[in-house]
Amino acid sequence: MPELPEVQTVVNDLNEKIVGYCIADFWSDWPKAIKNKKLADFQKEIKNRKILEARRIGKNIFIGLSGGKTLYIHLKMTGHLLIKSQIQNLKSNNFFNDKVNQYIHHIWKLRKNKSEIDLEFSDVRKFAKIVLDDTEKISALSEIKKLGVDAMSPEFTFAKFSDILSKRKGKTIGSVLMNQELIAGIGNIYRSEILYLANVLPQIKVASLSPQEYKKIYQAISVVLKKAIKMRGTSDSDYRDTSGAPGNFQKVLKVYRKAGEKCPKCGTIIKKSTLEQRSVFYCPKCQK
């Protein structure tokens, strides 16, 4: 599943490439992804609306539209958005011929003056979600209301992080970082990388952490996520940006999916274990 850096990369691309365009039409062969409207109603309500901005909370994408509407998209496990010109749709392109980009189930036709582009939604497993609603109602949706503080928002201060940990002392730090109702945006990839940078084992209980370790983990969250955003995310499986290109952070991963390899710091063999039914990767010597 795309995590915060991948979703932020998509949001940055949307703001750069489609803001100012109007939605001329919409096509879908999988209307079940549209959760709150019938396809015909969705097509009617979204048509001729201007795209104002894109933003993100956790792993959720919000596209603000004219007329007080917001398009809410969750990519889920295998969804990704592609922005294509008419020329790119007509010509062969190595990125767009990749198998992960051949499962297009939704297309927004966009126009601005004489320019026409498509915003295409590819989703191999058809788990993704699309919602169109009044902007003022989006934040009241149950799945949005229950989200914790975004891991890259100004509200995610060290005091806020410390407060979250102080109330979850019986939990492992690895499970706390993955809990979207506490901190939104961190998934399996970045949990392992963050805790490796902080020299903390994923399995350790919060109650066993020192104030200094609180600080190291908090700082590592910012360092890892910012670097991953700068490198346009991690493509360890099928993630692609809006141009169909892979991210680059997988080139600098230290422990994630590195079980059996040597730790880049000390040479100890990196281990893999399971924490709450999800894999975690760590160095048993560097991480205490």
C-alpha positions, 0 to 999 in steps of 0.5 A: 500500500502506498504510504505517506511519501508515495501519496505526498508525491502523487499530491505534489504531482496533481498540484503541479499538473492538473490544477486549473483544469476542468473535468469534461467527462468521467468514465468507469468500468468499476462503479463499485469503487464509487462509494456514495453515488451511482455512476450516472449521478457521479458523472453528472455532479463532477462534470464541468467542475474546476480543479482547485487544489490537492491535499493529503491526510495520512494516506488519503488524497483530497482534490478540491473542486469548484462549487464546494465539492471535494473528490476523496480518493484512497489508493488502498493496496494497488491503486495509483493515479496516472496523468496522460496527455493525448499524445501519450495515450496514442504513442507507445510508452514504456512506463504506461505499458508496464503491467501495473499500469494496464488496469485502468478502471476510471478516467477523468477527462480534463480540459484547460483552454486547448489542452486536454489530459486524462487523469487515469486510475489504475487498480489491479485488485479493485480495492480503491475508494472514490467519494464525491461530497460537499467539501464541508462534509468530507472531514466528517466522514467516519474514516477521516474523523478517526485518523490520528495526527498526520505524521508530517503536519505542523500539529505533529509536535514532539509534545504531541508524539510524547502524549501519544506514547505516554497513553500507550505504554503497554503497546510495542513502539512498532504497533504504535507507529503503524496505528493510523488512529494515532499517527496517520501515514506511516506504514510497514516500509517506513516503520522499519526504516524509522526505528532502524535510524533511531536504534530502537527495536520494533518489538520493545514496549513503549514503557521501556523507552527512555525520554531520549529514545522518544526524541530519537524516534520522533526525529527519525520520523521526520528525517526518513519521511522527508527523504522519502518524499524527496526521492519520490517514494518507494517502489518495492512492488508496484507503486508508480508516480503520476508519470508511471515512473517508480520512486527511488527510496528503495535504493537507499533502504537499510533494513526493509526487506533486507532479511539475511543481508548485512546491516550497513552499520555493523555487519550483523545479519538483518532479521525479519519477524512478525508483529501484529501479523505484519513483517518487521525488519531490524538489526538485532545489534544496532537496535535495542 
